[in-house]
Structures are given as C-alpha cells and as structure tokens.
Amino acid sequence: MNQSEIKRTNYILDRASKMKLAKEAYSKRWQIYENVWKIIEEKRDGEDEWRADLPDTWTFATIKTAQAAFVDSRVSLIVARHENDPQSKSDDIKELYADIAEKGNLDLELYFARLDAFKLGNGYLYTPYVKNTRTVWDIKNFDP
C-alpha cells in the first residue's frame, strides 16, 4: 500500500469509529424507545399498583405524522469522486444505485430506515454493491 491508500484507509476507519460512538449513545436506550413506540407501559408496583396504566400515544402519533411527510420523497444520491478516479466511475455508481432503487424495493427499505431514525435516533440502510472484475477484450477489426 502506498501512503495515499494508507491515509484513505485510516480516514475511513476513523469515520466508522466515530459513527459507532455516535450510535452507542442511543443504542443503550433502544429497548426503552421501542417500548414507548409500541405503547407498552410497565406495570406499577407497590402502593401505585391499583392505578391505571394509561399509555402515552403522543410518541406514536408524532412519529407516524412525521413519516407521512416522507411518503412521496425520493432519495437522490450524491457520489463524491475520489481524486484518482475518472468522472465516469462516479456516474456509473450513480446509475447503478438508481438501477438498484428501481428494481429493488428501496422505498420500503427507506421507510423502515426512517422509522428507525425517528424511533431510535439512527436509521441504517445498506445498498449492496459487488465489484465483479472481468476481462473485456478489444475488437481489433470487424468485418460485417
């Protein structure tokens, strides 16, 4: 590996580490957030056991209202080209993403990612991309 590849690798690993730290602040409370979302109230103990458990529906209603604002929204991909790559590579990746979005069920995946973001503070979405390297032979001449 040359120096620029090492620098790029360190940058990516540092960024992933920062994302993990940001996630940890929320992930410790995810079960509580899920229970609030599902309107699950804990049973009362002791002297308050006789009191009614009235669920708080505000969180559920607010999240559903916010989700409705995004129903018809489309995601537009922004591809940052690496300085050593040609412009055509970033255009190809953009077209690949658009193709995956059209053929796959990306709208449903986005719905669930947004729902997680609203409920838990983080929403993750993964678009698979498998680089398939193959040899393409040039045509030397063509005689129709």
N, C-alpha and C positions, 0 to 999 in steps of 0.2 A: 504494500500500500504506500502510495506517495503521501506527502504532507497534506495536500488539499483533501484527499479522501479521509485521512485520519481526522482532520478538522471537521469535516462534514459529519462523520460518524459520531464524534463527540457532541456536536451540536444536536443531532437527532436524539441521542441517548439522554442528554441533559434536558431536552424538551419533554421527552417521555417521563423522566423522573419528576419534573415539575407538574405534569398532568396527573401523575399518581398521587403526589402530595395534595393537589387540589381536590382530588376525588376522596381522599381519606377523611377530609373534614366533614363531608356529607355522608359517606358510607357507614359511619358508625351509628347514624340515626335513621338509616333507611327502613328498618323494620317499623320504627315509630311512624315514619311518614306513610308507609304502606297501610298501616292500621288506620291512620287518620283518613287516608284516601278511601279505604273500604268501609268507612264509618263503623269501625269496630271499637266499642267502648269497653274499657276494663271494668270488671265487676268491683263494686265497692266492698270494703271490708270494715269490720269494727262497728262503731256507732253509726256510720253512714250507710250501712248495708241495706237499710229499709228504703233509702231514697231511690228514686227512679233514675235509670241511666238513659238520658236523652242524648242521642248522637248529634254531633256538630256537622251539619250538612253544608256549611259555608265553604269549606275547602273543596269538596267535591263539585259544588256548583260553580265555583270560581275557576277551577281547572277546566271543566267542561266548556265554560264560556270562552276561556282563552283558547282552547283547542279549536273551537268553531271558527275563530278568526283566521286560522291557518288552513282550513279545509281545501280551498282552491289555490293555495300558494304553490309555486314551483321553485325548486332549488336550482340556482344557476351556479355551475362550477367555475371556480377561479383557479387556474393552473399557473403556478409560479414556475417559470422555466429556469432550470439550472443553467448557470452561465456557460457551461461547456456543451450544452445540448442545442441542437438546431430548433428553430421555431416550429418546424413541422412535427417534432416529437410532442410538444405540449398541445398542439392542435389535435394530434391523433389521440392523445389521452382524453382530451375533452370530448371528442367524438365517441370514444369508447364508453365513457361514462354516460353520455346521452343515450347510446345504444342499450346499455345495461338498464338504464332507467325506463326506457320504453318497453323492453322485452320482459324485464323482471317486474316485481311487484313493489317498486320503490316507494310509491305513495303510501302503501300500508306500512312499510318499514319506517318511513318518515313520521307517520302518525304515532307509532309506538315509541320512537326516539324522542319526539316532542313530549309525549305523555310522561315518559321517564324524566325528561328535563324539568317539566312542571312539577311533578310529584317529588322527585328526589334531588333536584338541583343539577343533575348531569344526565345527558342523553347520549348514547353512543350508537353510531351507525357505521357499519363496515361494508365497503364496496370491494368485493374480491377482484383482484387482478393478477392473473398468472402470466408471466412473461414466457412465451413459447418461442425459443430461438430455433430458427430453421435456416437452411441454406437456400438461397434463391439464385438460380443460375441466370446469367445474362444471355439474351439471344444474340448470337453473332450475326446471323443473316436469316432472312425469311424469304422463302420462295413460294408464293401462293399458287 
